[in-house]
Amino acid sequence: MNSTLTTTRTALVTGGSRGIGAATALRLARDGADVALTYVRDERAAKEVVAAIEATGRRAVALRADSADPEAAASAVHRAAAELGRLDILVNNAGIGVLGPIGTLTPADVDRVLAVNVRAVFLACRAAAEVMERGGRIISLGTALSRYAGGPGSTLYAMSKSALSGLTKPLARELGPRGITVNLVQPGAVDTDMNPADGPFAEGQRAANALDRFGTAEEIAALISYLAGAEAAFVTGAELVVDGGHAA
């Protein structure tokens, strides 16, 4: 898929210092967007992504923001719009996973996962709706595990990501008259530092995929960039599963 963004487009990628977020931030920049990205702790990694974006000739800014903070999500949206002059694209990528049997999950686990994976996304979307003009794009990252779990241990994570489907579809209806699209990408097993393709749990995930391999962050970023571009102007309220055939 190929997407061409105009030179005036700007984007915010939450959790953009590594993995899918970093690949997405760089892909959007290569396709012509100025990009803001958020990070929580790893300032060095965030600055490396900024440098890579600037090497493409685009503007970039790293914003520290902890999505568990109820004020952080909206603040990041408004800061990105202020730094870049406007906001055209929001990619809700930041998320956390706490896995394990349901009996081992604590109330604190539940609160943090829902705060980061659900509340922060809702609040970022609300803030983006305040600042976006016609042609805006909101893209959230869920998980293919919310469609087909394939095994135990993902109850809390899958529940939190499933909520994004309930957010995406009605928000697409609400913002559609303004020409703003809202879509959800559901990645499967992707090779990142959080879930490496050579990690201890990789073999089972690979075997469950029709393609018998992990996806790459760049493959997910390519789909996100398409959804952010002009060619996807008629795609909204959609869930796009990118799982290597895990649920086939």
C-alpha positions as CSV (number, residue, x, y, z in Angstrom):
1,M,0.0,0.0,0.0
2,N,1.3,3.4,-0.8
3,S,0.0,6.7,0.7
4,T,1.0,10.2,-0.2
5,L,0.4,12.9,2.4
6,T,0.6,16.6,1.6
7,T,3.4,18.6,3.0
8,T,1.0,20.3,5.4
9,R,-0.2,17.2,7.1
10,T,0.7,16.7,10.8
11,A,0.4,13.6,13.0
12,L,0.6,12.5,16.6
13,V,1.7,8.9,17.4
14,T,1.3,7.9,21.0
15,G,3.9,5.5,22.2
16,G,6.1,6.4,19.3
17,S,9.5,5.7,20.7
18,R,9.7,2.0,19.8
19,G,8.0,-0.9,18.0
20,I,5.0,-0.3,15.9
21,G,4.8,3.3,17.1
22,A,8.3,4.2,16.0
23,A,7.8,2.5,12.7
24,T,4.6,4.3,12.2
25,A,6.0,7.7,13.1
26,L,8.9,7.2,10.6
27,R,6.6,5.9,7.8
28,L,4.2,8.9,8.2
29,A,7.3,11.2,8.0
30,R,8.5,9.4,4.9
31,D,5.1,9.9,3.4
32,G,5.2,13.6,4.0
33,A,3.9,14.3,7.5
34,D,5.4,16.3,10.4
35,V,5.2,14.1,13.4
36,A,4.9,14.4,17.2
37,L,5.3,11.3,19.3
38,T,4.8,10.5,22.9
39,Y,7.0,8.4,25.2
40,V,6.9,7.6,29.0
41,R,10.5,6.9,30.1
42,D,12.9,6.2,27.3
43,E,13.8,9.7,26.2
44,R,16.9,8.5,24.4
45,A,14.8,6.2,22.1
46,A,12.3,9.0,21.5
47,K,15.1,11.3,20.5
48,E,16.5,8.7,18.1
49,V,13.1,8.5,16.4
50,V,13.0,12.3,16.2
51,A,16.4,12.3,14.6
52,A,15.4,9.7,12.1
53,I,12.3,11.7,11.1
54,E,14.3,14.9,10.8
55,A,16.7,13.1,8.5
56,T,13.8,12.7,6.1
57,G,13.3,16.5,6.0
58,R,10.2,16.5,8.2
59,R,9.7,18.2,11.5
60,A,9.4,16.1,14.6
61,V,8.9,16.6,18.4
62,A,9.0,14.1,21.3
63,L,6.5,14.7,24.1
64,R,6.7,13.0,27.5
65,A,3.2,11.7,28.4
66,D,2.1,8.8,30.6
67,S,-1.2,7.6,29.3
68,A,-2.1,6.3,32.8
69,D,-2.4,10.0,33.8
70,P,-5.9,11.1,33.1
71,E,-4.7,14.5,32.0
72,A,-1.9,13.3,29.7
73,A,-3.8,12.1,26.7
74,A,-5.7,15.4,25.9
75,S,-2.6,17.4,26.9
76,A,-0.5,15.5,24.3
77,V,-3.0,16.2,21.6
78,H,-3.1,19.9,22.3
79,R,0.6,20.1,22.7
80,A,1.2,18.3,19.4
81,A,-1.3,20.7,17.6
82,A,0.5,23.7,19.2
83,E,4.0,22.5,18.3
84,L,3.1,21.5,14.7
85,G,0.6,24.2,14.0
86,R,-2.4,21.9,13.6
87,L,-3.3,18.2,13.9
88,D,-4.5,16.1,11.0
89,I,-3.7,12.5,12.1
90,L,-4.0,10.8,15.5
91,V,-2.5,7.3,15.9
92,N,-3.5,5.8,19.3
93,N,-0.7,3.3,19.6
94,A,0.3,3.5,23.3
95,G,-0.8,0.5,25.2
96,I,0.2,-2.0,27.9
97,G,-0.4,-5.7,28.3
98,V,-0.7,-7.5,31.6
99,L,-1.1,-11.2,30.9
100,G,-1.8,-14.2,33.2
101,P,-4.6,-16.3,34.6
102,I,-7.6,-14.2,35.7
103,G,-7.1,-15.2,39.3
104,T,-3.6,-13.6,39.4
105,L,-4.7,-10.2,38.1
106,T,-5.1,-7.5,40.8
107,P,-7.4,-4.6,40.9
108,A,-4.4,-2.4,40.3
109,D,-3.6,-4.3,37.2
110,V,-7.2,-3.8,36.0
111,D,-7.1,-0.1,36.7
112,R,-3.9,0.6,34.9
113,V,-4.6,-1.5,31.8
114,L,-8.0,0.2,31.4
115,A,-6.6,3.6,32.1
116,V,-3.9,3.3,29.4
117,N,-5.7,1.1,26.8
118,V,-9.2,2.5,27.1
119,R,-9.5,5.8,29.0
120,A,-6.5,7.5,27.4
121,V,-7.6,6.5,23.9
122,F,-11.1,7.9,24.5
123,L,-9.7,11.2,25.9
124,A,-7.2,11.5,23.1
125,C,-10.0,11.0,20.5
126,R,-12.1,13.6,22.3
127,A,-9.3,16.1,22.2
128,A,-8.5,15.4,18.6
129,A,-12.2,16.0,17.7
130,E,-11.8,19.4,19.2
131,V,-8.9,20.4,17.0
132,M,-9.1,18.4,13.8
133,E,-10.5,19.9,10.6
134,R,-12.1,18.2,7.6
135,G,-10.0,15.3,6.4
136,G,-8.7,14.3,9.8
137,R,-7.8,10.8,10.6
138,I,-8.1,8.9,13.8
139,I,-6.5,5.4,13.9
140,S,-6.3,3.2,17.0
141,L,-4.3,0.0,17.6
142,G,-6.2,-2.9,19.1
143,T,-5.2,-6.5,18.9
144,A,-6.2,-9.6,17.0
145,L,-6.5,-11.3,20.3
146,S,-9.8,-9.5,20.8
147,R,-11.1,-11.4,17.8
148,Y,-9.7,-14.8,18.4
149,A,-7.8,-15.4,21.6
150,G,-6.2,-18.7,20.7
151,G,-5.3,-19.5,24.3
152,P,-5.7,-18.5,28.0
153,G,-4.1,-15.6,29.8
154,S,-5.2,-12.6,27.8
155,T,-8.5,-11.8,29.4
156,L,-7.7,-8.3,30.7
157,Y,-5.7,-7.3,27.7
158,A,-8.2,-8.5,25.2
159,M,-11.1,-7.0,27.1
160,S,-9.4,-3.6,27.1
161,K,-8.6,-3.7,23.4
162,S,-12.1,-4.9,22.6
163,A,-13.4,-1.7,24.0
164,L,-11.8,0.2,21.0
165,S,-14.2,-1.5,18.6
166,G,-17.1,0.0,20.7
167,L,-15.4,3.4,20.5
168,T,-14.4,3.3,16.8
169,K,-17.7,2.6,15.2
170,P,-20.0,5.2,16.9
171,L,-17.2,7.8,16.7
172,A,-16.9,7.2,13.0
173,R,-20.6,8.0,12.8
174,E,-20.3,11.1,14.9
175,L,-17.3,12.6,13.1
176,G,-18.2,11.4,9.6
177,P,-20.2,14.5,8.7
178,R,-17.1,16.5,9.4
179,G,-15.0,14.4,7.0
180,I,-13.0,12.8,9.8
181,T,-12.4,9.0,9.5
182,V,-12.0,6.7,12.5
183,N,-10.6,3.2,12.1
184,L,-9.1,0.4,14.2
185,V,-6.1,-1.8,13.2
186,Q,-6.0,-5.2,14.9
187,P,-2.4,-6.5,14.7
188,G,-1.5,-10.1,15.4
189,A,2.0,-11.3,16.5
190,V,4.4,-8.6,15.5
191,D,8.2,-8.8,16.0
192,T,9.0,-6.0,18.6
193,D,11.1,-5.8,21.7
194,M,8.0,-6.5,23.8
195,N,7.2,-9.7,21.8
196,P,10.3,-10.8,19.9
197,A,10.0,-13.3,17.1
198,D,12.8,-15.3,18.8
199,G,11.3,-15.0,22.3
200,P,10.2,-17.8,24.7
201,F,6.6,-17.6,23.6
202,A,7.2,-17.1,19.9
203,E,7.0,-20.7,18.6
204,G,3.4,-21.2,19.5
205,Q,2.4,-17.8,18.1
206,R,4.2,-18.5,14.8
207,A,2.6,-21.9,14.5
208,A,-0.8,-20.5,15.0
209,N,-0.4,-18.2,12.0
210,A,-1.3,-19.3,8.5
211,L,1.9,-17.5,7.2
212,D,4.0,-19.3,9.8
213,R,5.9,-16.1,10.8
214,F,5.6,-12.9,12.8
215,G,4.6,-9.7,11.2
216,T,6.9,-6.7,11.1
217,A,6.3,-3.3,12.6
218,E,6.8,-1.8,9.2
219,E,4.0,-3.9,7.7
220,I,1.6,-2.5,10.4
221,A,2.9,1.0,9.8
222,A,2.2,0.7,6.1
223,L,-1.5,0.0,6.7
224,I,-1.7,2.8,9.2
225,S,-0.1,5.2,6.7
226,Y,-2.7,4.1,4.1
227,L,-5.5,4.8,6.5
228,A,-4.0,8.2,7.2
229,G,-3.8,9.2,3.5
230,A,-6.2,10.6,0.9
231,E,-6.7,7.2,-0.7
232,A,-8.5,5.9,2.4
233,A,-11.0,8.8,2.6
234,F,-14.0,6.4,2.1
235,V,-12.8,3.9,4.8
236,T,-14.2,4.6,8.3
237,G,-15.7,2.7,11.2
238,A,-13.6,-0.3,10.0
239,E,-11.6,-3.0,11.8
240,L,-8.7,-4.2,9.8
241,V,-7.1,-7.4,11.1
242,V,-3.4,-7.9,10.3
243,D,-2.6,-11.2,11.9
244,G,-0.9,-13.4,9.4
245,G,-4.0,-15.6,9.2
246,H,-4.2,-16.3,12.9
247,A,-8.0,-16.2,12.8
248,A,-8.3,-17.8,9.4
